[in-house]
Amino acid sequence: MSISVGIIGTLMLGGGMSLIMEFKGYFVIRIILGVIGLIVAGIAYPLFKIITEKEKKRIAPQIIELSNELRGIGTDKK
C-alpha cells in the first residue's frame, strides 16, 4: 500500500512539474498539483513504517514459536 501511495505521489509531482514546463496558463493549479504530489509522496515512508511495525507485532509470536521449535525448546523430547 505504501508503495502505491509513493508511486501516485511521484506521478502527481512529476505531472505537475512537466505541465509547468510545457504548457502556458493555469500556472497556479499546476504548482498546487506538484505540491500535493510532493506531500503524498512524503506520506509514503511514514505509512510504510506504520504498516511494518503492525506486521512485526502480528507475526512475532509465530516467529518465536518456530524458532523455539527448531532449537528444541519447549518441545516434548522423550
C-alpha positions in Angstrom: 0.0 0.0 0.0 2.8 2.4 0.9 4.4 1.7 -2.5 1.2 2.6 -4.3 0.9 5.9 -2.3 4.5 6.7 -3.2 4.0 6.0 -6.9 0.9 8.0 -7.1 2.5 10.9 -5.3 5.6 10.8 -7.5 3.4 10.7 -10.7 1.4 13.7 -9.4 4.6 15.6 -8.6 6.2 14.8 -12.0 3.0 15.5 -13.9 2.7 18.9 -12.2 6.3 19.8 -13.0 6.1 18.7 -16.6 2.9 20.6 -17.1 4.6 23.7 -15.7 7.5 23.4 -18.1 5.5 22.5 -21.3 2.2 24.5 -21.3 1.2 28.1 -20.6 -1.7 29.2 -18.4 -3.1 27.8 -15.2 0.3 28.1 -13.6 -1.0 28.1 -10.0 -3.1 24.9 -10.5 0.0 23.1 -11.8 2.1 24.2 -8.8 -0.7 23.0 -6.5 -0.7 19.7 -8.2 3.0 19.4 -7.8 2.9 20.3 -4.1 0.1 17.8 -3.4 2.2 15.2 -5.2 5.1 16.0 -3.0 3.0 15.7 0.1 1.5 12.4 -1.0 5.0 11.0 -1.8 6.2 12.2 1.5 3.5 10.3 3.4 4.6 7.0 1.8 7.6 6.4 4.1 5.8 7.1 7.4 2.9 4.9 6.1 5.5 2.1 5.4 6.9 2.4 8.9 3.4 2.1 10.5 2.4 -0.9 8.4 5.8 -2.6 9.0 5.5 -2.2 12.8 2.0 -3.6 12.8 3.1 -6.6 10.8 6.1 -7.2 13.1 3.8 -7.3 16.1 1.4 -9.6 14.4 4.0 -12.1 13.2 6.5 -12.0 16.1 4.8 -14.7 18.2 4.8 -17.1 15.2 8.5 -16.5 14.5 9.4 -17.1 18.2 7.4 -20.3 18.3 9.0 -21.6 15.1 12.5 -20.6 16.3 11.9 -22.4 19.6 10.7 -25.4 17.7 13.8 -25.5 15.6 16.0 -25.1 18.6 14.1 -27.8 20.5 12.9 -25.5 23.3 9.5 -26.3 24.7 9.0 -29.5 22.8 8.5 -32.8 24.4 11.5 -35.0 23.7 11.0 -38.3 25.4 
